[in-house]
């Protein structure tokens, strides 16, 4: 997607976000002294500013759509030499692994969850040297566990499932 | 005098000295690895300081900051890939020297120049900070509001190519800071029914998410990209190619003496940063050199100028931070977070209420700079090996450390979710061309601006004259208006040209 189109969609999204927050912010404050500036005045002013600036960004994106499309074509041509896969599935996979790690840490304990996470993330980052990968997944978690639990005296989650 | 003695007494503990050295080692290693940067390193180390005494934790972070700023020059010299943006100027002549078999000379010169710049910068901090803080003690809410607005103009400098996106990011940061308790009326706001948000967004979680997790996600893209592997140039075994001779030192010393103050001056002005300092110093050294044609072909003055200026920034960036509570760049913004985590609020009151601590902190900075020389020289061969570390092993470890660190600092699951959310937000911002630093700067300055404005209006009974009737507040407001006009005009002109 070229940058003008990105600006257009990001601007439109943020403009709607700003408008929603502008009307929602006062609803989040229970009751307050009506004198002077209220707790919702500052958030309202900021969301209004975001809405206005985003509308401007959106308009700029619309205005530059043709120019950036041409530029994108030139850039695409220049990058032909670099072969690389789309990163989006890998990024989503990494976020999913992080989510699983956060949820899994209290269930499976720090050591097991960290080992599994390191293994999966290393694969996502393109590491295919299995020996090194397994060694890292086996050595790093106990080292971190020892550092936090024994050196810094901070309790890390223990497995609640077993 | 008593405060200085107290400062020495507080800082000279084995734990503090070891943490400074450890911070330097970590900083140099991370700085040397392309793809890892100083903000990421400081953000990653921040939760580890949570359970340390304030001075010990901050000493470690200072070590990382200084080591990381210099560490970028190692990869710049050996593989022509600057580990940090500020080392790009070092790469021009450093890599040329390395290709001539003088990698050892360039690396050692970069150490000497960096340490020289740091020491001068720390001395400038010690001399200037207390004087500036004295003036700042007269500030009231109106002055703090005006100062906060003035500090927000930093966004104009750190926004990159698109000013609108930078300002939107800044407004988002200001808005995020309003989540939690209202500072004046102590009532929850902006929680949208999630009562865990009434405590506000966890600052460490936010920093780690925005600067470390987002960078780790971006690096997935880089790890998929097929690029030619770069060969690390080995250090020569020949004596003269491996050291800086006395004759060479006499040539570069005047350059260092000119470049370090330039770095200090730029560092003291919020928003400009070490990259610009390095390039300006490099340009100045070239203009004043007897052999300007040698620049780009391996001029030792080029390396000395760039390094002494970019590390000259380090101490000076703490002048606006410690005296006025405004961060000069991303790293000092994170450092401000570190101060706040330990219950210390940078600004004029820090000098009056915690004089001993401030004194110990500044002496600690000076000690770290001296220690930097020995740590960098002794560990040089080891730091070179850091360049060869595999990203595919490094970044998974960074992610695990981020999550563990947030768990340790946040004390529960919720801050980790905040961190992950911020990481995704940071990644999307990078992908869509929104700069992250304005968001953090807005988040930090939000309480100063909102509290200042509301308190000033309460005092004056809603009369706006409180802002233009007080000379310091008026001065800041005028400077803000002038800077906004200048930044907008500059941006408008750049857009019309480009």
Interface residues (C-beta under 8 A of the other chain):
Chain A: X3 X6 X7 X10 X14 X21 X24 X25 X28 X29 X30 X32 X33 X36 X37 X39 X40 X42 X43 X46 X47 X49 X50 X53 X54 X56 X57 X60 X82 X83 X84 X85 X87 X90 X91 X94 X95 X98 X99 X101 X102 X105 X106 X110 X114 X117 X118 X121 X122 X124 X125 X126 X127 X132 X133 X136 X140 X141 X144 X148 X152 X153 X154 X156 X157
Chain B: X48 X51 X164 X165 X167 X168 X171 X172 X174 X175 X178 X182 X184 X185 X187 X188 X189 X190 X191 X192 X213 X216 X217 X219 X220 X221 X223 X224 X225 X226 X227 X390 X391 X392 X393 X395 X396 X397 X399 X400 X401 X403 X404 X407 X408 X413 X416 X417 X420 X423 X424 X427 X432 X433 X434 X446 X450 X453 X454 X457 X458 X462
